Amino acid sequence: MAASTSPLLMRILAASVSVSNRAATIIRDIMKKGELGIVEKGKNDFQTEADREAQRCIVASLHRQFPKVLIQGEESLDPAESIADDLIETEQSPEVLKQTCPPNLLNVKDEDIVIWVDPVDGTAEYTQALATNKPGNTGVAVYPPTSLLDHVTVLIGVSVNGIATGGVIHQPYYNYKAGPDAKLGRCIWGMVGLGAFGFERQTPPEGLNIITTTRSHSNRAVTEAVESCQPTEVVRVGGAGHKVLLLIEGKAHAYVFASKGCKKWDTCAPEAVLHAVGGRLTDLLGKPIPYGANVKFPNASGVLATVANHDWYVSQIPDDIREMFVPEREQAPPPPAL
């Protein structure tokens, strides 16, 4: 189907896939230069030039094509900043456009949609993975032989009427272990009611209970919540996008995070992709996470994602952990100006 005749939601998702490819190139190019321009926003919370430049590219590109759609990005950038034309991506992925939009999403309007952007999910791992040659050599960064690069993703989530509906998870460094000349990157995308694409679905091993959680933001509550779910193995990795990829590729059964540290741009895209293949992502209490225009950005009730048996995992969370969180509700819109 041509872009001009495709439903709005398909066009947004197609544009998101294309611009995620562009953002991934930006992320790799900045790593190669070896100058990340790191800014520490808070404890274990970093921003790099890759975050800033990738967000400029994503937000400006999507805004140019869909000027009436609200876009929420993780990074705070100067709204008056002029964006160079060479950062604007105008393509829309034909692989997305050839799919048939689910009937219930055919007539979605601009005002129904919010796009949630995390330009570099796993920034801490991105900064830790940087490796440069020793002084006296070229000083050019090389791709380091570390699994931390797998943690880095570009996330673009699309909500409709507050529900995570479409998502893009792009891994810029996928296949990096194949060597310096390997083709890097892959784009996983999905839509609820349509399915998910760009990966091979695997089911987690039977008889085990592998749980993934944070590697850099742990505390007593996080540890207690994980242990209450009776794991046979705990996999501590960075990035919400990466954790959900572990679920859909059969490397983990559940993602448990008893913390208020995650934000809407961290979970919208992963939730949509996970839901598209039959999994679930909710808060720690089993309640839906709202993604509408008037929500607060933090996921104040934690995150719980599973490929199966979601209610069982919810039931295992101890009362003392539950009492730390309250179900999140979307804020009422502000009253009209008088």
N, C-alpha and C positions, 0 to 999 in steps of 0.2 A: 504494500500500500504506500502511495506517495505521501511524503511528509505533509503536504498541503491539505490532504483529505483525511489524515489520521486523527483519531480522537486526541484531545488535549493531553490526557495522561500518558498516552503512548509517545507523544512527541516530547514531553518533558523527560520521560525515562530514556528515550533514544538520545536526546541531547546530553543527558547526565552520563550515559555510557561513553559518549564521544569525548566529553570534556574531562572525564576521569582519566582517559588515556593520555590526554594532554597534561593533566596535573601530575601523573606518574612520571612523565618525562622530565618535568620541572624538578621534581623531587630527586630523581637520579642525577640530573645535571648539577644541582647544587651540592649534592654529596661528592661528586667527582671533583668539584672545585676546592673542597676541603674547608670552606669558610661558611659555617652554618649561621652565624649571626645570632647566637643563642641569647634569649632573654628569659630569665626565671620569673614566671608570673606568681608562683607560690611554691610551697614545699612539694618537690617531685612533680612540678607542673611547669613545663618548658614551652617556649615558642621559638621557632627558628625562621630563618629566611625562607625555607621551604614551606613552612606553614603559611607565611604571609603571601608569598608569591603564588602558591597553589590556590589559596582562597581568592586572591584577586582574579585569577584566571577563571575559577569555577563560578563565582558569584557574578562577575561582570558578563561572562558568556551567557549564563542562564537568564540574567536580567535583560540582556539585549533581546533575547528571543521571547521571553515571557515577562514583559514589564509589569504586568498586573498581579503577578504571583509573589507572595511574601517569601523571602529567603532569609533564613537565620543561619549565620556562620559562627563558628567557635571563636575566631580571632577578631579582636577589636582593631579595625583599620580606619583610617581617616576617610570619612564619606565624601570629602571634597577632592580626594586624590584622583588625578586623571589616570585612567588605565590605558596602557599602550595598546594599539590595535593588534600587535602581534601576539598579545595574550588572549585575544578573543577567539574562541572556538565556535564556529557556526554550523558544523556538521551535526547530523542526527543519524545515529547508527541504523543502517538498513536491517541489521539482524534483529533489532527490536521492532522496527516498523513493519516487518513482514508478519509479525505475530498478530493474532486476533484479540482485540481488547475484550475482557469479560463484559457481558451485557450490562451489569449493574454499574459499570464505570464509564460507560460510553458518553454520558452527558455531564460529567464533572465540570464545574466551572472554575475559573481562576480563583475566585474568593473562597472556594472550598479547600484550597491546597496550601500547604506550607512545605517548603523545601528546607531540609536540615543538612548542613554541610560541616563535616569535620575534614579539613584538607589533609591533615596528617594524624591519623589515629595511631597512637604508639610513638609519640614524639620522644619520650624518654629513651625508648629503645633505639630510635633513629639516631639520637645524639650519641648514645653509648656505642653504637656500631661503627661510628666513624673511625677510620684508621688512615694515617698518613705515613708516607715514607719517612725514613730517618733523615735528620738534618744533613744537608749536603747532597741529597738526591733531588728529585724533581719537585718534591713538596706537593705533588698532586695526589688527592685521595684515591684509594683503590677500594674495590668492593671487599670488605673484610670477610674472612671465613668464619662467620658467626651466625648462629641460628636466630639472633636478634632481628635480623632483617626480615624474617618471616612475619614478625609481629606488626610491621608497618602496613597500614592500609589507608586508602582514600575512601571516605564514606559520604554518600549522597542519598539521603532518605527523603521520601515523598509521602506526606500524610494527606489523607482526604477526610474532611470533617473530623479531624483529631485522631484518626486511626492510621497507624503505619501501614501503607499500602504498596509502595514500590520502593526498591532499594538497589543501590550499587555498592559493591565492596570490591575495590581494586587493590590488588597486591603488586606494588611496583617492582618488588625484587623476587617475585616468584621465578623459580628456575635458576637463581644465581649460583647455586652449588654446581651447576653444570660447567662452570668455567667462565673466564672473562669474555669469551666471544659468544656466549649463549644469548639467545633472545630472552629478554626479561619481561616479566609482568603478565598478569592475567586479570580479566574483568569478570566478576560474578555478578549477575543481576537477576532480579526476580520481581514478580508482582503477585499479590494475593489473588487467587482465582485463575491464574495463568500458569504459574510454575516458576522455577528458577533455572538459570542457564550459566554455562561457563565453567562447570566443574563436574566431576563424577561423584554422584551420591553414593555414600557408603553408610552402613549401619554399624553402630558401636558393637564391640564384642559381647556376646552373651556371657552371663555368669560373672561379669565384672561391673563395677560402678566407678567409672573414671570421672572425676570432677575437676573442672578448670576454674581458676580464680586468679586474682591479681598477683603480680610478682613484685609490685612496688608500692602498693597502698594498703598493706595488710594491717590489721589490729586485732584486738581480742574478739570483737564481734564477728569480723570476717572469718577468723579461724574457727570460732565456736559454731558458726552457721555451717561451714563446710563439714566439720567433723560430725555434726548432728545428722548429716545425710549419709553417713556410713560409707565413705569412699574406700575403694580398694586401692586407689591411687589418686594423688592430687597433682595436677599439672598447673604450674604457676607461670603464666605468660602475660605479655602486655597487649593492650588494645582490645576493645570490645568486639571490633570486627574480626580480629584474629580468633578470639575465643569462640565466636559463633561459627567460623569456618571449621574449627576443630569438631564442633557438633555435627555439622552437615556432612563432613567427610569421615565420620565414624571414629574419630580419635578421642572423643569424650562423650559422656552421657548427659552431663549437666554443667551449667555455668552458674555459680553461686557467688553473689557479691553483696554482703550485708554492710553496705556503706552508702552514704549520701553523695559520694564523690563523682558518680557518673552523670553525664548530661544528656539532654534530648538528642543532640547531634551525634552522640556516641552510640545510641541504641536504635534510632528510627530505621536506618537502613538495615542493620543486622536483623531487627525484628521482622521487617517485611520479607526479607529473604528466607528467614527461618520459618515464618508462617506459611510462605508459599510452598514449602516442601512438607508441611504437616506438623512442624514443631510449634513451640510456644515460647514467648518471652513476655514476662509480666514483672511487676514489682515483687518484692520478697514475700508479700502477703497474698500473692496470687491475683492481684487486681491489675486491670489494664493500665498501661502508662499512656496518658493523653498527650497528643502532639499538636494541639490546635494553636491558633494564633495568640491566645491569651495565657498560655501556660507559663509557669516558672521554669527556667532552664534546668536546674538540678533534678535528677531522679531521686527525690527525697525519701523514697521508701525502698531503696536498693534495687537489685536486679536479680531475676531468676529466669534462666533459659534452659529448655530441655528439648530433646527429640521425642521423648515419650514419658509417660507416667508423671506428668507435671504435678498433678494434685498430690501425689505421694510426697514429692520433694517439698511442696508447700507445707504439708502436714508435719514434716520433720523439723521445721524451724522452731527452736525453743521459745517459750513464752517470754523469757527475759529479752530475747532478741526482737521478737515481735513488738514488744512494748516500746522499743526505740523508734519505731516507725509508725506513721499514720497514713492511711490511704490517701493518695493524691487526687485532687479534683481540679478540673480546669477553672481558672479564675473567670469571674464574670467580666465581660468587656466593660471598659470605663463608661460612665454616663456621657451622653452627648453634651458638647459645650453649649452654654447658654448664650 
